Amino acid sequence: MNVIVAETAGFCFGVRRAVDTVYEQTERKRVVRPIYTCGPIIHNEEVVRDLESRGVSVLDEEEIEAASGGTVIIRSHGVGRRTCERLEEQGFQIVDATCPFVKKIHRIVQEESAKGRTIVIIGNAAHPEVKGIRGWCPERAYVVETPEEASELTLLAGTKLCIVSQTTFNYNKFQLLVEIILKKSYDSIVVNTICSATHERQAEARQLASKVDVMLVIGGKHSSNTQKLYEICRRECNSTYHIQTVRDLDPRWLEGKRSVGITAGASTPNHIIEEVHTNVRIKF
């Protein structure tokens, strides 16, 4: 069987930086303990469990006031301004591991809001990155995820817009939604804030899926970018499967197949990708 692993599969720069930051903090002797991450550091249960074994706890935002200090690491998704202030008020030592590409969006929405523009975020309103971006908008921000929501977006005549995107959003879908909004003739500026690594990963996944009999997409079940990779691959290859680890691999998927493609979300560690690759290559 021919097994092809996407070159872009696995940790992106921002995720690797955040995960490395947490491990570095666990090894520092002078770090203020206990150690928390503000939400799961990444959407990967294997990594979160390993960090828990090293004494790192997940601190949800609604638990901040009940905590009694320590070191808290801001994950790559980032958080809103008010969350940072609350952590400071509780006496936490803050280590900011927000992805630089996400921090750039925070600066953009702050600056454009100050200029009087209404912010429109193309993305999933429930995603922590989008919640964090909204938290840096002094005024109300709108989140659009579907063509229907884009069509229904109605603002006062003369409203000035600044349109940005969740870094892991589907690039083609972003373009579609922007086109719908621009037809409304608001005074709009568009800043494509989709991470270049995300765009490259999606493009490679699409191309790979179009050439193989089976496509495996590895990543956490709550990972937004992994789910988008699955959707992209599914359109190119009917036999596309989303798995978290090699334990989820069903041998029946590969029976009689000649080629398998493997890609993985930005929060999937290399050892998990390698384990799936080895298992498929040796057993089939």
C-alpha positions in Angstrom: 0.0 0.0 0.0 1.2 3.5 -0.9 1.0 5.7 2.2 1.6 9.5 1.9 1.9 11.8 4.8 1.3 15.5 4.2 4.4 17.6 4.7 2.3 20.2 6.6 0.7 17.8 9.0 1.1 18.4 12.7 2.0 21.3 15.0 2.0 24.7 13.5 4.4 27.4 14.8 1.9 28.9 17.2 0.9 25.7 18.8 4.4 24.3 19.1 5.5 27.6 20.7 2.6 27.4 23.2 3.1 23.8 24.1 6.9 24.3 24.5 6.2 27.2 26.8 4.1 25.1 29.1 6.8 22.3 29.3 9.5 24.9 29.9 7.4 26.4 32.8 7.1 22.9 34.4 10.9 22.6 34.5 11.7 26.0 35.9 12.6 26.0 39.6 11.5 29.5 40.4 8.1 29.5 38.6 5.2 30.4 40.9 3.1 27.3 41.5 0.5 26.0 40.9 0.7 26.1 37.1 -2.4 26.6 35.0 -3.3 27.0 31.4 -6.2 29.3 30.6 -8.3 26.7 29.0 -6.7 23.6 27.4 -3.4 24.6 25.9 -4.4 22.9 22.7 -7.3 20.8 21.5 -5.6 17.5 22.0 -6.5 15.3 24.8 -3.2 13.3 24.7 -1.1 16.5 25.3 -3.5 17.8 28.0 -3.3 14.5 29.9 0.5 14.5 29.7 0.7 18.0 31.1 -1.7 17.1 33.9 0.7 14.3 34.9 3.3 17.0 35.2 1.2 19.1 37.5 -0.4 21.5 35.0 -4.1 22.2 35.6 -6.6 23.7 33.2 -8.2 26.9 34.5 -11.5 27.8 32.8 -12.4 31.5 32.7 -15.4 31.1 35.0 -13.0 29.7 37.7 -10.6 32.6 37.7 -12.1 34.4 40.7 -12.1 31.2 42.8 -8.4 30.5 42.2 -5.7 31.7 44.5 -2.9 32.7 42.2 0.1 30.9 40.7 1.4 30.9 37.1 -1.1 30.9 34.3 -0.2 30.4 30.6 -2.3 32.0 28.0 -2.8 29.4 25.2 -2.2 30.0 21.5 -5.9 31.0 20.9 -5.4 34.1 23.1 -8.0 35.6 25.5 -9.8 38.9 25.7 -8.5 42.1 27.4 -10.9 41.7 30.4 -9.7 38.1 31.0 -6.1 39.4 31.2 -7.2 42.0 33.7 -9.1 39.5 35.8 -6.0 37.3 36.0 -3.9 40.2 37.1 -6.4 41.2 39.7 -6.2 37.6 41.2 -2.5 37.9 41.5 -1.5 35.4 38.8 1.9 35.5 37.1 0.9 35.6 33.4 2.9 33.9 30.7 1.5 34.9 27.3 1.8 32.2 24.7 -0.8 33.7 22.3 0.1 32.9 18.7 1.7 36.0 17.2 -0.8 35.8 14.2 -3.7 36.0 16.7 -2.0 38.9 18.6 -1.9 40.7 15.2 -5.7 40.4 14.9 -6.1 41.8 18.5 -4.1 44.9 17.4 -6.1 45.3 14.2 -9.5 45.2 15.8 -8.4 47.5 18.6 -7.0 50.1 16.1 -9.8 49.9 13.6 -12.4 50.1 16.4 -10.7 53.2 17.7 -11.1 54.7 14.1 -14.8 54.1 14.3 -15.1 50.9 12.3 -17.4 48.1 13.2 -15.6 44.8 13.4 -16.9 41.7 11.6 -15.1 38.4 12.4 -15.4 35.6 9.9 -15.3 32.5 12.1 -17.0 30.3 14.7 -18.5 32.4 17.5 -18.0 29.5 20.0 -14.3 29.1 19.2 -12.0 30.4 22.0 -9.9 32.3 19.4 -12.9 34.2 18.2 -14.1 34.9 21.8 -10.7 36.3 22.5 -10.7 38.5 19.4 -14.1 39.9 20.4 -12.7 40.7 23.8 -10.3 43.2 22.2 -13.1 45.1 20.4 -14.2 48.2 22.5 -17.5 48.2 20.8 -19.8 45.4 19.6 -18.3 42.9 17.1 -20.3 40.7 14.7 -19.3 37.1 14.0 -20.3 35.5 10.6 -19.8 31.8 9.9 -22.3 30.9 7.1 -23.6 32.4 3.9 -26.9 32.8 5.6 -25.4 34.8 8.4 -23.5 37.0 5.9 -26.7 37.6 3.9 -28.6 38.5 7.1 -26.0 41.0 8.4 -27.8 44.3 8.3 -26.3 47.5 9.7 -27.1 51.2 9.5 -26.3 53.0 6.2 -22.9 54.6 6.3 -21.5 52.0 8.7 -17.8 51.5 8.3 -16.6 47.9 8.5 -13.3 46.1 9.2 -13.6 42.4 8.3 -11.1 39.9 9.8 -10.9 36.2 10.0 -10.3 33.4 12.5 -6.8 32.2 11.7 -7.9 28.6 11.0 -10.9 29.4 8.9 -11.4 27.8 5.5 -9.9 30.2 2.9 -12.4 29.6 0.1 -15.3 30.0 2.5 -13.8 33.2 3.8 -13.7 34.6 0.3 -17.3 33.6 -0.3 -18.5 35.3 2.9 -16.5 38.4 2.2 -18.0 38.7 -1.3 -21.6 38.5 0.2 -20.8 41.2 2.7 -19.1 43.5 0.2 -22.2 43.5 -2.0 -24.0 45.3 0.7 -21.9 48.4 -0.2 -20.8 49.3 3.3 -17.5 51.2 3.6 -15.4 48.1 4.2 -11.8 47.1 4.6 -10.9 43.4 4.5 -7.8 42.0 6.3 -7.2 38.4 5.5 -5.9 37.1 8.8 -6.1 33.4 8.0 -2.7 32.0 9.0 -0.5 31.2 6.0 0.3 27.8 7.5 -3.5 27.1 7.7 -3.9 28.0 4.0 -1.0 25.8 3.0 -2.2 22.9 5.1 -5.7 23.1 3.6 -4.4 23.3 0.1 -2.1 20.3 0.5 -4.8 18.3 2.2 -7.2 19.0 -0.7 -4.6 18.0 -3.3 -3.6 14.8 -1.4 -7.2 13.7 -0.8 -8.0 14.0 -4.5 -5.2 11.4 -5.3 -5.8 8.6 -2.8 -8.3 5.9 -2.0 -8.5 6.6 1.7 -7.8 9.8 3.6 -7.0 9.9 7.3 -7.3 13.2 9.2 -5.7 13.1 12.6 -6.6 15.5 15.4 -8.6 16.2 18.5 -12.4 15.9 18.3 -12.7 19.5 19.5 -10.1 20.9 17.1 -11.6 23.5 14.8 -8.8 23.3 12.2 -8.9 19.5 12.2 -12.6 19.5 11.5 -12.1 21.9 8.6 -9.4 19.7 7.2 -11.8 16.8 7.4 -14.5 18.7 5.5 -12.1 19.7 2.8 -10.8 16.2 2.4 -14.3 14.7 2.5 -15.2 16.7 -0.6 -12.3 15.2 -2.5 -12.4 11.6 -1.1 -15.5 9.9 0.0 -13.4 7.5 2.2 -12.2 10.2 4.6 -12.0 9.5 8.3 -11.3 11.7 11.3 -9.4 9.9 14.0 -7.7 11.1 17.2 -5.1 8.3 17.6 -4.2 5.0 16.1 -6.7 3.4 18.4 -9.5 4.9 16.3 -8.3 3.3 13.1 -10.7 0.7 11.7 -8.9 -1.9 9.6 -12.0 -2.3 7.4 -11.5 1.2 6.1 -8.3 0.0 4.3 -9.4 -3.3 3.0 -8.7 -3.6 -0.7 -7.3 0.0 -0.9 -4.1 0.8 -2.7 -3.3 4.3 -1.4 -3.8 6.2 1.8 -3.2 9.9 2.6 -2.6 11.2 6.1 -2.8 14.7 7.3 -3.3 16.2 10.8 -4.5 19.3 12.5 -2.2 21.9 14.0 -2.7 20.5 17.5 -1.6 17.0 16.7 1.8 15.9 18.0 4.3 14.3 15.6 4.5 11.0 17.6 0.7 10.4 17.0 1.1 11.0 13.3 4.1 8.7 13.1 2.3 6.0 15.1 -0.6 6.0 12.6 1.7 6.1 9.6 3.7 3.1 10.9 0.6 1.1 11.8 -0.9 1.6 8.3 2.4 0.9 6.5 3.3 -2.2 8.4 -0.1 -3.9 8.8 -1.4 -3.1 5.3 
